[in-house]
């Protein structure tokens, strides 16, 4: 919950600036045009929010999750910067 409040509404650019690049990125299709999930290392983000969900339409974070596995089967992995 704290992570969701801390990162909610942040843009991808803000995440890259203030948090840094994610360990893994995924794209998931849904009715609203899809979303991305950015998975961070534990020490990079607030506890409880390793996976940040970003709406593709506006590019903003709308949810955070500590569970980093449930979306992996239904989403496609994207390239991340080294």
N, C-alpha and C positions, 0 to 999 in steps of 0.2 A: 504493500500500500504506500509506504514512504517513497519507494522508487517511482511508482506511478505518478505521485504528486510532484516529485522532483523533475521528472523527465517529460511529463504530459505536456503536449503542445509544442515541444521543441522540434525544430526542423532538422533534417538530415545534416545540413551545414552546421547548425549549432552543435549537434552531437559530435561531428568530426572535430570541431574547434575545441569544445570543452571536455569531451570524454575521450575522443580519439576513435580510431577505426575499430570495427568489430572483429572478433576472432572468426566468425562465420556469418554469412548472410543467406537468407532464403527468400524466394518469391512464392506467394500463395495466391491462387485465384479465388475470388469470391464474387458475390453479386454486385458489390460496389466498385468493381474495377481492380480489386486485388490489394494485397498488402505485403510488406516486407517484414521479415523478422531479423533483427540484428542481435547476434549472441556475443556477449562480452565475457572476458575473463572475470573471475570472482573479485579480484582486487581492483578492477577498473570501474566498477559501478557500485551503487548502494546495494546493500544486502536485500535480497528479495526481487531484484530486477535484472537478472542476467540477460533475459530475452526481452528486447523492446520491440513492440509492434508498431509499424509505421504505415499509415494510410497512403497508398500510392497517389490518390487523387490530389491531396494537399501536401503530401510530404511531411506530415507531422506525426509525432509519437502519440498514440491513443491508449496504449496499455503496456503493462510490464508483467513479466512472469518469472518466477524462479525456476519453473519446470522448463527445461530446454530440449525435451524430447518429443512431446506430443504432436508437434507440427511437422516433424522431419519426414514422415511417410507421405504426407499429402502436399508437400511443398518442394519446389526445385531449388537446389543450391546455386548460389550466384558466386562469381569470382570476387575475391577480396584482395585489396592491395597488400603486398607483402610487408 
